[in-house]
Amino acid sequence: MLKNDALATIKLLAVLLFAIISITAFIFYDICSNDTFSTTYSPSGKLKVVVTERDCGATTSYNYILTIGKYDQSFFLTKAAWVYGALRNDKERGVDLHWASESEVLVRFHSSKLQKIEQNPVVIGDKRIKVTFIEGDLPSTP
């Protein structure tokens, strides 16, 4: 009987340890991948827009996060907008960026599930950059 109690205690401790590790991993570990999708420089070359593709697994769509900063800035860029589930056409996912001018960025996509402009205009130093979404047909990439 003592042997059964010890075995039950070990099983209980194993389940508790597994639960603690799982909860800790869920809270502190980001299961999503974040990859730079594209970087586009302004006409003067002084500013850039970085699009990060966020993939959180098979049950979600890709999220495209747009950040704007100075050309030589690698960290702490300003979050400008995001587009969730963006398609360039019927087969390709993603967004296209184009600087219309030094003060306006056009974000083009065929369709999306959701999109939001976080700041408009985005202020970087003394520059004010407007972000504009354009939804519609885009050319295919080779």
ZIJOJO-V63850 format. One line per field, one symbol per residue. psi: psi as a letter, one per 40 degrees, with the letter a starting at -180 (. if undefined). burial: 1 if it has 9 or more other C-alpha atoms within 8 Angstrom, else 0. A space follows every 10 residues. Layout:
psi = ???
burial = ???
//
This chain:
psi = dddddddddd dddddddddd dddddddehh eiihhhdihh iideeeiihh hhhhheadei iihhhhiiai dehdifihhd iihhfhhdae dhiaiiihhd aeehhhhiid iidiihhdhh ihhhbeihhh hhhhhahiii i.
burial = 0000000000 0000000000 0001000000 0010010011 1100011111 1111110000 1111111111 1000001111 1111111110 0011101010 0111111111 1100101001 0101000111 1000000100 00
//
